[in-house]
Every structure is written in structure tokens, then in C-alpha cells.
């Protein structure tokens, strides 16, 4: 316990931020981490995007990609999203997720409606280059599956970038 004096009646409380409107924003990745999925079915890549211009500058949007997953379809969708992020940031060979950090990227943000215990939130539906080069747009197809070599490689071991440093 720490002793500290504070009178909350003298300071306005922070306003609830809520979601940002659906649309396209210029952002960059400020944080990334590979985590084991709570289901035990693989590993996820957690990404924090921060809007870097406009009315919503400084606001954050989070994405979680199941880059290594027992379900080949889920893994294929996540890896195609990661490919779009890499292409949009100019990273061809990803060996460390930190190489994605602080590179401008256009993100297409949508609003995910409230469901059960979860409040409404933002989700990212697409990624494009921020400098106007060839688009790296991704919209997750309902039936995407990785190629047989990709699926077999994922089963044998996680790629180097997906292994969390000990």
C-alpha cells in the first residue's frame, strides 16, 4: 500500500474513449508480441496500431492474428493478413516483429458490434501502403486455406519470427 493524497472532486474524470468511426487511417505499429493462445491451439501475434494523423491521432486499434494455429483455415487467414501488413510496410522477410514498428501504413477500420460480455470495438479489415505504392489490401476470405507446404511447415515448427525469445 502507498500513502497518497488526491481529491477526485477537483479533477474532471477522463472521458470514455469508445470506438473510432469506420474508415481508413494512417497508423503505425507501436507494439507487437507473440503469445500462446489461451485455447492451446497455437500462437497469436498481438499488434498495437496507433493512428498518426487526423482527428483521431493518438488513438489505438489492436489486432490479434492466429499466425500458428491447429486450424489451417484460421492460420491461413492470419498469415495472409500478416503478408498484407508486411507488404504495406515494405518488410519482405520478417524475422523480428519489431521491424514492422513505426512504419506508416493505411489501415481500414471497421466497427465490431457488441457481443455477449464484449463491448463494441474496432477491428481492422484491410492494410495498404501509406506511400501510395501497390496496395496490400486484405479482406479475409471465408474459405482461405494455406498451401500444403505452408501447412506442413507450420505443423513441424513455428517460423523464426513466431518464436518468442526466452
VMD Tcl script that builds the backbone (N, CA, C; Angstrom):
set m [mol new atoms 498]
animate dup $m
set s [atomselect $m all]
$s set {name element resname resid chain x y z} {
  {N N UNK 1 A 0.853 -1.167 0.000}
  {CA C UNK 1 A 0.000 0.000 0.000}
  {C C UNK 1 A 0.899 1.230 0.000}
  {N N UNK 2 A 0.421 2.252 -0.681}
  {CA C UNK 2 A 1.160 3.518 -0.721}
  {C C UNK 2 A 0.259 4.637 -0.250}
  {N N UNK 3 A 0.799 5.511 0.534}
  {CA C UNK 3 A 0.029 6.657 1.017}
  {C C UNK 3 A 0.119 7.733 -0.047}
  {N N UNK 4 A -1.045 8.287 -0.379}
  {CA C UNK 4 A -1.123 9.280 -1.439}
  {C C UNK 4 A -2.379 10.089 -1.239}
  {N N UNK 5 A -2.291 11.392 -1.376}
  {CA C UNK 5 A -3.460 12.241 -1.191}
  {C C UNK 5 A -3.935 12.738 -2.547}
  {N N UNK 6 A -5.245 12.577 -2.777}
  {CA C UNK 6 A -5.836 13.004 -4.044}
  {C C UNK 6 A -7.309 13.287 -3.821}
  {N N UNK 7 A -7.795 14.413 -4.343}
  {CA C UNK 7 A -9.196 14.784 -4.223}
  {C C UNK 7 A -9.813 14.729 -5.621}
  {N N UNK 8 A -10.539 13.664 -5.937}
  {CA C UNK 8 A -11.109 13.476 -7.269}
  {C C UNK 8 A -12.163 14.525 -7.615}
  {N N UNK 9 A -12.692 15.241 -6.625}
  {CA C UNK 9 A -13.700 16.260 -6.916}
  {C C UNK 9 A -13.087 17.504 -7.565}
  {N N UNK 10 A -11.761 17.600 -7.555}
  {CA C UNK 10 A -11.095 18.771 -8.132}
  {C C UNK 10 A -10.569 18.537 -9.547}
  {N N UNK 11 A -10.745 17.321 -10.064}
  {CA C UNK 11 A -10.233 16.970 -11.387}
  {C C UNK 11 A -11.349 16.300 -12.181}
  {N N UNK 12 A -11.545 16.750 -13.423}
  {CA C UNK 12 A -12.552 16.124 -14.280}
  {C C UNK 12 A -12.107 14.699 -14.627}
  {N N UNK 13 A -13.019 13.738 -14.554}
  {CA C UNK 13 A -12.646 12.366 -14.906}
  {C C UNK 13 A -12.383 12.239 -16.409}
  {N N UNK 14 A -11.556 11.278 -16.755}
  {CA C UNK 14 A -11.259 11.020 -18.159}
  {C C UNK 14 A -12.529 10.558 -18.863}
  {N N UNK 15 A -12.775 11.095 -20.046}
  {CA C UNK 15 A -13.946 10.695 -20.823}
  {C C UNK 15 A -13.717 9.302 -21.401}
  {N N UNK 16 A -14.771 8.533 -21.515}
  {CA C UNK 16 A -14.693 7.224 -22.138}
  {C C UNK 16 A -14.394 7.428 -23.619}
  {N N UNK 17 A -13.405 6.723 -24.123}
  {CA C UNK 17 A -12.959 6.939 -25.490}
  {C C UNK 17 A -13.905 6.308 -26.513}
  {N N UNK 18 A -14.338 5.094 -26.321}
  {CA C UNK 18 A -15.186 4.439 -27.310}
  {C C UNK 18 A -14.409 4.106 -28.572}
  {N N UNK 19 A -15.124 3.732 -29.600}
  {CA C UNK 19 A -14.511 3.320 -30.854}
  {C C UNK 19 A -14.264 4.529 -31.756}
  {N N UNK 20 A -13.351 4.375 -32.697}
  {CA C UNK 20 A -13.201 5.400 -33.724}
  {C C UNK 20 A -14.110 5.009 -34.883}
  {N N UNK 21 A -14.589 5.968 -35.646}
  {CA C UNK 21 A -15.503 5.649 -36.748}
  {C C UNK 21 A -14.835 4.766 -37.799}
  {N N UNK 22 A -15.636 3.967 -38.486}
  {CA C UNK 22 A -15.140 3.144 -39.580}
  {C C UNK 22 A -14.528 4.054 -40.635}
  {N N UNK 23 A -13.452 3.619 -41.235}
  {CA C UNK 23 A -12.793 4.396 -42.276}
  {C C UNK 23 A -11.346 3.995 -42.415}
  {N N UNK 24 A -10.621 4.727 -43.256}
  {CA C UNK 24 A -9.207 4.441 -43.469}
  {C C UNK 24 A -8.367 5.481 -42.726}
  {N N UNK 25 A -7.350 5.004 -42.016}
  {CA C UNK 25 A -6.489 5.849 -41.206}
  {C C UNK 25 A -5.027 5.529 -41.488}
  {N N UNK 26 A -4.182 6.546 -41.389}
  {CA C UNK 26 A -2.742 6.309 -41.432}
  {C C UNK 26 A -2.312 6.029 -39.994}
  {N N UNK 27 A -1.608 4.919 -39.830}
  {CA C UNK 27 A -1.212 4.472 -38.491}
  {C C UNK 27 A 0.172 3.842 -38.575}
  {N N UNK 28 A 0.689 3.462 -37.433}
  {CA C UNK 28 A 1.892 2.646 -37.399}
  {C C UNK 28 A 1.776 1.666 -36.234}
  {N N UNK 29 A 2.542 0.605 -36.306}
  {CA C UNK 29 A 2.555 -0.402 -35.246}
  {C C UNK 29 A 3.527 0.089 -34.180}
  {N N UNK 30 A 3.069 0.137 -32.939}
  {CA C UNK 30 A 3.916 0.595 -31.841}
  {C C UNK 30 A 4.359 -0.540 -30.928}
  {N N UNK 31 A 3.661 -1.674 -31.010}
  {CA C UNK 31 A 3.994 -2.791 -30.131}
  {C C UNK 31 A 3.555 -4.081 -30.800}
  {N N UNK 32 A 4.313 -5.142 -30.539}
  {CA C UNK 32 A 3.966 -6.459 -31.074}
  {C C UNK 32 A 4.491 -7.523 -30.124}
  {N N UNK 33 A 3.799 -8.644 -30.108}
  {CA C UNK 33 A 4.217 -9.736 -29.230}
  {C C UNK 33 A 3.630 -11.042 -29.746}
  {N N UNK 34 A 4.388 -12.104 -29.633}
  {CA C UNK 34 A 3.897 -13.448 -29.939}
  {C C UNK 34 A 3.479 -14.073 -28.617}
  {N N UNK 35 A 2.233 -14.550 -28.565}
  {CA C UNK 35 A 1.702 -15.136 -27.333}
  {C C UNK 35 A 1.089 -16.496 -27.637}
  {N N UNK 36 A 1.140 -17.375 -26.654}
  {CA C UNK 36 A 0.436 -18.649 -26.776}
  {C C UNK 36 A -1.054 -18.370 -26.672}
  {N N UNK 37 A -1.843 -19.020 -27.531}
  {CA C UNK 37 A -3.289 -18.849 -27.476}
  {C C UNK 37 A -3.831 -19.537 -26.229}
  {N N UNK 38 A -4.796 -18.917 -25.585}
  {CA C UNK 38 A -5.370 -19.484 -24.361}
  {C C UNK 38 A -6.026 -20.833 -24.638}
  {N N UNK 39 A -6.441 -21.072 -25.879}
  {CA C UNK 39 A -7.052 -22.350 -26.258}
  {C C UNK 39 A -6.023 -23.467 -26.343}
  {N N UNK 40 A -4.737 -23.093 -26.420}
  {CA C UNK 40 A -3.692 -24.090 -26.587}
  {C C UNK 40 A -3.537 -24.542 -28.032}
  {N N UNK 41 A -4.224 -23.885 -28.964}
  {CA C UNK 41 A -4.226 -24.300 -30.368}
  {C C UNK 41 A -3.136 -23.666 -31.216}
  {N N UNK 42 A -2.232 -22.890 -30.636}
  {CA C UNK 42 A -1.184 -22.270 -31.435}
  {C C UNK 42 A -0.678 -20.997 -30.804}
  {N N UNK 43 A -0.220 -20.089 -31.675}
  {CA C UNK 43 A 0.329 -18.821 -31.214}
  {C C UNK 43 A -0.305 -17.675 -31.979}
  {N N UNK 44 A -0.457 -16.551 -31.285}
  {CA C UNK 44 A -1.027 -15.366 -31.896}
  {C C UNK 44 A -0.033 -14.227 -31.890}
  {N N UNK 45 A -0.145 -13.379 -32.900}
  {CA C UNK 45 A 0.651 -12.167 -32.978}
  {C C UNK 45 A -0.239 -11.007 -32.574}
  {N N UNK 46 A 0.080 -10.376 -31.446}
  {CA C UNK 46 A -0.681 -9.221 -30.958}
  {C C UNK 46 A -0.004 -7.965 -31.489}
  {N N UNK 47 A -0.797 -7.096 -32.130}
  {CA C UNK 47 A -0.276 -5.865 -32.710}
  {C C UNK 47 A -1.045 -4.669 -32.165}
  {N N UNK 48 A -0.335 -3.608 -31.856}
  {CA C UNK 48 A -0.949 -2.348 -31.448}
  {C C UNK 48 A -0.666 -1.326 -32.542}
  {N N UNK 49 A -1.735 -0.805 -33.154}
  {CA C UNK 49 A -1.625 0.236 -34.170}
  {C C UNK 49 A -2.017 1.559 -33.519}
  {N N UNK 50 A -1.292 2.619 -33.848}
  {CA C UNK 50 A -1.619 3.958 -33.367}
  {C C UNK 50 A -1.853 4.861 -34.566}
  {N N UNK 51 A -2.994 5.546 -34.586}
  {CA C UNK 51 A -3.308 6.492 -35.648}
  {C C UNK 51 A -2.329 7.659 -35.521}
  {N N UNK 52 A -1.714 8.060 -36.652}
  {CA C UNK 52 A -0.656 9.072 -36.575}
  {C C UNK 52 A -1.016 10.413 -37.200}
  {N N UNK 53 A -2.248 10.564 -37.707}
  {CA C UNK 53 A -2.656 11.882 -38.182}
  {C C UNK 53 A -4.171 12.018 -38.141}
  {N N UNK 54 A -4.624 13.222 -38.357}
  {CA C UNK 54 A -6.059 13.479 -38.405}
  {C C UNK 54 A -6.700 13.645 -37.035}
  {N N UNK 55 A -7.996 13.687 -37.048}
  {CA C UNK 55 A -8.804 13.931 -35.851}
  {C C UNK 55 A -8.565 12.889 -34.755}
  {N N UNK 56 A -8.254 11.660 -35.148}
  {CA C UNK 56 A -8.107 10.588 -34.166}
  {C C UNK 56 A -6.650 10.230 -33.891}
  {N N UNK 57 A -5.747 11.186 -34.174}
  {CA C UNK 57 A -4.323 10.991 -33.913}
  {C C UNK 57 A -4.126 10.574 -32.457}
  {N N UNK 58 A -3.309 9.526 -32.289}
  {CA C UNK 58 A -3.013 9.038 -30.941}
  {C C UNK 58 A -3.913 7.895 -30.492}
  {N N UNK 59 A -5.037 7.696 -31.162}
  {CA C UNK 59 A -5.932 6.594 -30.794}
  {C C UNK 59 A -5.333 5.267 -31.245}
  {N N UNK 60 A -5.669 4.218 -30.536}
  {CA C UNK 60 A -5.083 2.900 -30.803}
  {C C UNK 60 A -6.145 1.909 -31.246}
  {N N UNK 61 A -5.699 0.983 -32.088}
  {CA C UNK 61 A -6.528 -0.130 -32.547}
  {C C UNK 61 A -5.656 -1.377 -32.406}
  {N N UNK 62 A -6.229 -2.430 -31.859}
  {CA C UNK 62 A -5.473 -3.646 -31.617}
  {C C UNK 62 A -5.922 -4.743 -32.567}
  {N N UNK 63 A -4.957 -5.573 -32.966}
  {CA C UNK 63 A -5.241 -6.715 -33.837}
  {C C UNK 63 A -4.534 -7.922 -33.260}
  {N N UNK 64 A -5.167 -9.072 -33.399}
  {CA C UNK 64 A -4.602 -10.331 -32.917}
  {C C UNK 64 A -4.710 -11.336 -34.063}
  {N N UNK 65 A -3.582 -11.807 -34.555}
  {CA C UNK 65 A -3.549 -12.737 -35.685}
  {C C UNK 65 A -3.093 -14.116 -35.213}
  {N N UNK 66 A -3.871 -15.142 -35.504}
  {CA C UNK 66 A -3.526 -16.517 -35.127}
  {C C UNK 66 A -2.540 -17.094 -36.145}
  {N N UNK 67 A -1.290 -16.622 -36.098}
  {CA C UNK 67 A -0.315 -16.946 -37.130}
  {C C UNK 67 A 0.149 -18.394 -37.132}
  {N N UNK 68 A 0.060 -19.065 -36.008}
  {CA C UNK 68 A 0.328 -20.502 -35.920}
  {C C UNK 68 A -0.884 -21.100 -35.239}
  {N N UNK 69 A -1.598 -21.972 -35.958}
  {CA C UNK 69 A -2.861 -22.476 -35.414}
  {C C UNK 69 A -3.124 -23.894 -35.913}
  {N N UNK 70 A -3.747 -24.700 -35.066}
  {CA C UNK 70 A -4.112 -26.065 -35.454}
  {C C UNK 70 A -5.123 -26.076 -36.596}
  {N N UNK 71 A -5.962 -25.063 -36.663}
  {CA C UNK 71 A -6.950 -24.949 -37.733}
  {C C UNK 71 A -6.269 -24.269 -38.921}
  {N N UNK 72 A -6.070 -25.008 -40.005}
  {CA C UNK 72 A -5.350 -24.493 -41.166}
  {C C UNK 72 A -6.027 -23.268 -41.772}
  {N N UNK 73 A -7.355 -23.221 -41.744}
  {CA C UNK 73 A -8.066 -22.071 -42.306}
  {C C UNK 73 A -7.790 -20.815 -41.472}
  {N N UNK 74 A -7.875 -20.932 -40.149}
  {CA C UNK 74 A -7.601 -19.788 -39.272}
  {C C UNK 74 A -6.166 -19.309 -39.465}
  {N N UNK 75 A -5.235 -20.237 -39.544}
  {CA C UNK 75 A -3.831 -19.886 -39.741}
  {C C UNK 75 A -3.626 -19.223 -41.100}
  {N N UNK 76 A -4.251 -19.749 -42.131}
  {CA C UNK 76 A -4.102 -19.184 -43.468}
  {C C UNK 76 A -4.619 -17.755 -43.548}
  {N N UNK 77 A -5.746 -17.495 -42.924}
  {CA C UNK 77 A -6.306 -16.137 -42.909}
  {C C UNK 77 A -5.346 -15.195 -42.194}
  {N N UNK 78 A -4.863 -15.599 -41.022}
  {CA C UNK 78 A -3.955 -14.749 -40.251}
  {C C UNK 78 A -2.652 -14.496 -41.001}
  {N N UNK 79 A -2.117 -15.527 -41.636}
  {CA C UNK 79 A -0.862 -15.344 -42.353}
  {C C UNK 79 A -1.047 -14.464 -43.590}
  {N N UNK 80 A -2.212 -14.518 -44.232}
  {CA C UNK 80 A -2.451 -13.625 -45.374}
  {C C UNK 80 A -2.597 -12.178 -44.886}
  {N N UNK 81 A -3.170 -11.976 -43.703}
  {CA C UNK 81 A -3.243 -10.636 -43.122}
  {C C UNK 81 A -1.836 -10.137 -42.793}
  {N N UNK 82 A -1.012 -11.001 -42.217}
  {CA C UNK 82 A 0.366 -10.615 -41.898}
  {C C UNK 82 A 1.137 -10.292 -43.175}
  {N N UNK 83 A 0.902 -11.041 -44.234}
  {CA C UNK 83 A 1.545 -10.762 -45.516}
  {C C UNK 83 A 1.162 -9.369 -46.014}
  {N N UNK 84 A -0.116 -9.006 -45.878}
  {CA C UNK 84 A -0.572 -7.677 -46.299}
  {C C UNK 84 A 0.111 -6.588 -45.473}
  {N N UNK 85 A 0.268 -6.821 -44.169}
  {CA C UNK 85 A 0.947 -5.854 -43.299}
  {C C UNK 85 A 2.404 -5.719 -43.724}
  {N N UNK 86 A 3.074 -6.840 -43.950}
  {CA C UNK 86 A 4.479 -6.811 -44.361}
  {C C UNK 86 A 4.643 -6.053 -45.673}
  {N N UNK 87 A 3.814 -6.348 -46.642}
  {CA C UNK 87 A 3.923 -5.686 -47.942}
  {C C UNK 87 A 3.643 -4.188 -47.823}
  {N N UNK 88 A 2.667 -3.831 -47.000}
  {CA C UNK 88 A 2.318 -2.419 -46.836}
  {C C UNK 88 A 3.420 -1.631 -46.131}
  {N N UNK 89 A 4.196 -2.308 -45.293}
  {CA C UNK 89 A 5.284 -1.634 -44.574}
  {C C UNK 89 A 6.629 -1.804 -45.273}
  {N N UNK 90 A 6.661 -2.582 -46.354}
  {CA C UNK 90 A 7.903 -2.784 -47.093}
  {C C UNK 90 A 8.821 -3.821 -46.484}
  {N N UNK 91 A 8.311 -4.665 -45.605}
  {CA C UNK 91 A 9.118 -5.724 -44.987}
  {C C UNK 91 A 8.866 -7.009 -45.769}
  {N N UNK 92 A 9.892 -7.482 -46.488}
  {CA C UNK 92 A 9.737 -8.675 -47.316}
  {C C UNK 92 A 9.921 -9.949 -46.503}
  {N N UNK 93 A 10.992 -10.022 -45.760}
  {CA C UNK 93 A 11.299 -11.199 -44.937}
  {C C UNK 93 A 11.216 -10.785 -43.472}
  {N N UNK 94 A 10.223 -11.290 -42.773}
  {CA C UNK 94 A 10.020 -10.911 -41.374}
  {C C UNK 94 A 10.755 -11.885 -40.465}
  {N N UNK 95 A 11.728 -11.369 -39.724}
  {CA C UNK 95 A 12.471 -12.185 -38.762}
  {C C UNK 95 A 12.259 -11.707 -37.340}
  {N N UNK 96 A 11.841 -10.449 -37.191}
  {CA C UNK 96 A 11.581 -9.868 -35.883}
  {C C UNK 96 A 10.424 -8.892 -36.067}
  {N N UNK 97 A 9.347 -9.069 -35.298}
  {CA C UNK 97 A 8.175 -8.214 -35.485}
  {C C UNK 97 A 8.482 -6.744 -35.221}
  {N N UNK 98 A 9.558 -6.446 -34.509}
  {CA C UNK 98 A 9.937 -5.054 -34.269}
  {C C UNK 98 A 10.272 -4.339 -35.577}
  {N N UNK 99 A 10.624 -5.077 -36.627}
  {CA C UNK 99 A 10.928 -4.435 -37.911}
  {C C UNK 99 A 9.670 -3.858 -38.567}
  {N N UNK 100 A 8.483 -4.179 -38.040}
  {CA C UNK 100 A 7.226 -3.598 -38.523}
  {C C UNK 100 A 6.886 -2.287 -37.805}
  {N N UNK 101 A 7.553 -2.030 -36.704}
  {CA C UNK 101 A 7.221 -0.886 -35.852}
  {C C UNK 101 A 7.557 0.452 -36.512}
  {N N UNK 102 A 6.675 1.425 -36.272}
  {CA C UNK 102 A 6.852 2.830 -36.627}
  {C C UNK 102 A 7.013 3.079 -38.125}
  {N N UNK 103 A 6.425 2.201 -38.941}
  {CA C UNK 103 A 6.397 2.397 -40.387}
  {C C UNK 103 A 4.958 2.739 -40.761}
  {N N UNK 104 A 4.733 3.888 -41.396}
  {CA C UNK 104 A 3.354 4.282 -41.726}
  {C C UNK 104 A 2.666 3.243 -42.607}
  {N N UNK 105 A 1.389 3.019 -42.314}
  {CA C UNK 105 A 0.560 2.054 -43.033}
  {C C UNK 105 A -0.874 2.569 -42.995}
  {N N UNK 106 A -1.611 2.360 -44.056}
  {CA C UNK 106 A -3.041 2.700 -44.064}
  {C C UNK 106 A -3.797 1.477 -43.559}
  {N N UNK 107 A -4.646 1.693 -42.571}
  {CA C UNK 107 A -5.487 0.604 -42.057}
  {C C UNK 107 A -6.948 0.956 -42.324}
  {N N UNK 108 A -7.702 -0.040 -42.723}
  {CA C UNK 108 A -9.133 0.137 -42.913}
  {C C UNK 108 A -9.815 -0.413 -41.674}
  {N N UNK 109 A -10.425 0.487 -40.924}
  {CA C UNK 109 A -11.018 0.152 -39.635}
  {C C UNK 109 A -12.529 -0.017 -39.781}
  {N N UNK 110 A -13.056 -1.035 -39.133}
  {CA C UNK 110 A -14.498 -1.267 -39.078}
  {C C UNK 110 A -14.906 -1.319 -37.608}
  {N N UNK 111 A -16.201 -1.281 -37.385}
  {CA C UNK 111 A -16.722 -1.384 -36.023}
  {C C UNK 111 A -17.302 -2.773 -35.829}
  {N N UNK 112 A -16.820 -3.432 -34.787}
  {CA C UNK 112 A -17.297 -4.758 -34.419}
  {C C UNK 112 A -18.387 -4.555 -33.374}
  {N N UNK 113 A -19.629 -5.025 -33.654}
  {CA C UNK 113 A -20.718 -4.792 -32.701}
  {C C UNK 113 A -20.497 -5.537 -31.375}
  {N N UNK 114 A -21.132 -5.034 -30.335}
  {CA C UNK 114 A -21.078 -5.688 -29.025}
  {C C UNK 114 A -21.632 -7.104 -29.156}
  {N N UNK 115 A -21.030 -8.012 -28.395}
  {CA C UNK 115 A -21.467 -9.405 -28.430}
  {C C UNK 115 A -21.213 -10.033 -27.062}
  {N N UNK 116 A -22.272 -10.501 -26.435}
  {CA C UNK 116 A -22.132 -11.132 -25.127}
  {C C UNK 116 A -21.527 -10.180 -24.117}
  {N N UNK 117 A -20.411 -10.582 -23.509}
  {CA C UNK 117 A -19.753 -9.768 -22.486}
  {C C UNK 117 A -18.875 -8.666 -23.073}
  {N N UNK 118 A -18.672 -8.678 -24.405}
  {CA C UNK 118 A -17.770 -7.714 -25.035}
  {C C UNK 118 A -18.514 -6.498 -25.550}
  {N N UNK 119 A -17.941 -5.318 -25.297}
  {CA C UNK 119 A -18.496 -4.064 -25.804}
  {C C UNK 119 A -18.147 -3.935 -27.281}
  {N N UNK 120 A -18.795 -2.985 -27.945}
  {CA C UNK 120 A -18.449 -2.702 -29.335}
  {C C UNK 120 A -16.997 -2.264 -29.387}
  {N N UNK 121 A -16.325 -2.600 -30.491}
  {CA C UNK 121 A -14.916 -2.252 -30.613}
  {C C UNK 121 A -14.523 -2.092 -32.069}
  {N N UNK 122 A -13.262 -1.757 -32.276}
  {CA C UNK 122 A -12.746 -1.626 -33.632}
  {C C UNK 122 A -12.050 -2.904 -34.060}
  {N N UNK 123 A -12.072 -3.144 -35.343}
  {CA C UNK 123 A -11.337 -4.242 -35.948}
  {C C UNK 123 A -10.735 -3.720 -37.239}
  {N N UNK 124 A -9.651 -4.329 -37.666}
  {CA C UNK 124 A -9.000 -3.896 -38.899}
  {C C UNK 124 A -9.373 -4.866 -40.009}
  {N N UNK 125 A -9.874 -4.307 -41.101}
  {CA C UNK 125 A -10.332 -5.113 -42.234}
  {C C UNK 125 A -9.400 -5.065 -43.427}
  {N N UNK 126 A -8.406 -4.182 -43.406}
  {CA C UNK 126 A -7.500 -4.111 -44.543}
  {C C UNK 126 A -6.272 -3.284 -44.239}
  {N N UNK 127 A -5.229 -3.508 -45.041}
  {CA C UNK 127 A -3.947 -2.834 -44.874}
  {C C UNK 127 A -3.476 -2.387 -46.251}
  {N N UNK 128 A -3.000 -1.147 -46.354}
  {CA C UNK 128 A -2.475 -0.613 -47.596}
  {C C UNK 128 A -1.197 0.154 -47.309}
  {N N UNK 129 A -0.389 0.309 -48.332}
  {CA C UNK 129 A 0.809 1.121 -48.228}
  {C C UNK 129 A 0.413 2.567 -47.973}
  {N N UNK 130 A 1.117 3.233 -47.116}
  {CA C UNK 130 A 0.829 4.637 -46.812}
  {C C UNK 130 A 1.432 5.573 -47.847}
  {N N UNK 131 A 2.354 5.076 -48.671}
  {CA C UNK 131 A 3.031 5.954 -49.622}
  {C C UNK 131 A 2.435 5.891 -51.027}
  {N N UNK 132 A 1.315 5.223 -51.201}
  {CA C UNK 132 A 0.638 5.203 -52.484}
  {C C UNK 132 A 1.148 4.165 -53.458}
  {N N UNK 133 A 2.050 3.269 -53.046}
  {CA C UNK 133 A 2.507 2.220 -53.950}
  {C C UNK 133 A 1.438 1.144 -54.056}
  {N N UNK 134 A 1.763 0.061 -54.690}
  {CA C UNK 134 A 0.788 -1.009 -54.928}
  {C C UNK 134 A 0.076 -1.383 -53.640}
  {N N UNK 135 A -1.248 -1.496 -53.675}
  {CA C UNK 135 A -1.995 -1.799 -52.462}
  {C C UNK 135 A -1.699 -3.187 -51.928}
  {N N UNK 136 A -1.773 -3.310 -50.623}
  {CA C UNK 136 A -1.578 -4.593 -49.947}
  {C C UNK 136 A -2.862 -4.954 -49.230}
  {N N UNK 137 A -3.982 -4.568 -49.811}
  {CA C UNK 137 A -5.296 -4.761 -49.189}
  {C C UNK 137 A -5.530 -6.233 -48.887}
  {N N UNK 138 A -6.154 -6.476 -47.771}
  {CA C UNK 138 A -6.540 -7.840 -47.420}
  {C C UNK 138 A -7.944 -7.832 -46.875}
  {N N UNK 139 A -8.758 -8.673 -47.417}
  {CA C UNK 139 A -10.060 -8.950 -46.842}
  {C C UNK 139 A -10.104 -10.452 -46.666}
  {N N UNK 140 A -10.309 -10.891 -45.455}
  {CA C UNK 140 A -10.237 -12.321 -45.161}
  {C C UNK 140 A -11.297 -13.106 -45.910}
  {N N UNK 141 A -10.878 -14.033 -46.796}
  {CA C UNK 141 A -11.862 -14.866 -47.478}
  {C C UNK 141 A -12.398 -15.926 -46.539}
  {N N UNK 142 A -13.623 -16.331 -46.734}
  {CA C UNK 142 A -14.254 -17.304 -45.841}
  {C C UNK 142 A -13.661 -18.686 -46.005}
  {N N UNK 143 A -13.052 -18.979 -47.146}
  {CA C UNK 143 A -12.567 -20.331 -47.391}
  {C C UNK 143 A -11.073 -20.400 -47.615}
  {N N UNK 144 A -10.313 -19.424 -47.115}
  {CA C UNK 144 A -8.870 -19.417 -47.341}
  {C C UNK 144 A -8.204 -20.572 -46.617}
  {N N UNK 145 A -7.306 -21.256 -47.320}
  {CA C UNK 145 A -6.520 -22.312 -46.711}
  {C C UNK 145 A -5.098 -22.187 -47.207}
  {N N UNK 146 A -4.113 -22.458 -46.342}
  {CA C UNK 146 A -2.732 -22.362 -46.789}
  {C C UNK 146 A -2.397 -23.511 -47.725}
  {N N UNK 147 A -1.353 -23.333 -48.521}
  {CA C UNK 147 A -0.916 -24.405 -49.401}
  {C C UNK 147 A -0.398 -25.557 -48.556}
  {N N UNK 148 A -0.311 -26.734 -49.134}
  {CA C UNK 148 A 0.157 -27.910 -48.403}
  {C C UNK 148 A 1.544 -27.685 -47.806}
  {N N UNK 149 A 2.526 -27.119 -48.570}
  {CA C UNK 149 A 3.834 -26.893 -47.948}
  {C C UNK 149 A 3.763 -25.945 -46.756}
  {N N UNK 150 A 2.942 -24.903 -46.859}
  {CA C UNK 150 A 2.824 -23.961 -45.746}
  {C C UNK 150 A 2.206 -24.634 -44.530}
  {N N UNK 151 A 1.196 -25.448 -44.749}
  {CA C UNK 151 A 0.538 -26.143 -43.644}
  {C C UNK 151 A 1.494 -27.127 -42.994}
  {N N UNK 152 A 2.261 -27.866 -43.808}
  {CA C UNK 152 A 3.209 -28.830 -43.258}
  {C C UNK 152 A 4.325 -28.127 -42.495}
  {N N UNK 153 A 4.784 -26.999 -42.985}
  {CA C UNK 153 A 5.837 -26.248 -42.293}
  {C C UNK 153 A 5.338 -25.755 -40.947}
  {N N UNK 154 A 4.091 -25.312 -40.892}
  {CA C UNK 154 A 3.541 -24.806 -39.638}
  {C C UNK 154 A 3.413 -25.919 -38.611}
  {N N UNK 155 A 3.111 -27.145 -39.075}
  {CA C UNK 155 A 2.958 -28.264 -38.154}
  {C C UNK 155 A 4.305 -28.686 -37.585}
  {N N UNK 156 A 5.387 -28.589 -38.392}
  {CA C UNK 156 A 6.682 -29.068 -37.940}
  {C C UNK 156 A 7.292 -28.133 -36.896}
  {N N UNK 157 A 7.217 -26.830 -37.129}
  {CA C UNK 157 A 7.715 -25.859 -36.165}
  {C C UNK 157 A 7.279 -24.474 -36.578}
  {N N UNK 158 A 7.234 -23.595 -35.604}
  {CA C UNK 158 A 6.845 -22.209 -35.879}
  {C C UNK 158 A 7.988 -21.520 -36.617}
  {N N UNK 159 A 7.658 -20.563 -37.503}
  {CA C UNK 159 A 8.715 -19.804 -38.171}
  {C C UNK 159 A 9.530 -19.018 -37.153}
  {N N UNK 160 A 10.726 -18.641 -37.549}
  {CA C UNK 160 A 11.639 -17.965 -36.627}
  {C C UNK 160 A 11.019 -16.720 -35.998}
  {N N UNK 161 A 10.277 -15.924 -36.779}
  {CA C UNK 161 A 9.699 -14.703 -36.244}
  {C C UNK 161 A 8.595 -14.976 -35.239}
  {N N UNK 162 A 8.014 -16.203 -35.267}
  {CA C UNK 162 A 6.911 -16.532 -34.370}
  {C C UNK 162 A 7.408 -17.125 -33.057}
  {N N UNK 163 A 8.694 -17.368 -32.947}
  {CA C UNK 163 A 9.238 -17.932 -31.713}
  {C C UNK 163 A 9.583 -16.802 -30.773}
  {N N UNK 164 A 8.980 -16.815 -29.609}
  {CA C UNK 164 A 9.235 -15.766 -28.620}
  {C C UNK 164 A 10.591 -16.018 -27.977}
  {N N UNK 165 A 11.371 -14.968 -27.872}
  {CA C UNK 165 A 12.684 -15.081 -27.251}
  {C C UNK 165 A 12.541 -15.498 -25.797}
  {N N UNK 166 A 13.411 -16.396 -25.370}
  {CA C UNK 166 A 13.350 -16.894 -23.990}
  {C C UNK 166 A 13.875 -15.894 -23.016}
}
mol reanalyze $m
mol bondsrecalc $m
mol representation Tube
mol addrep $m
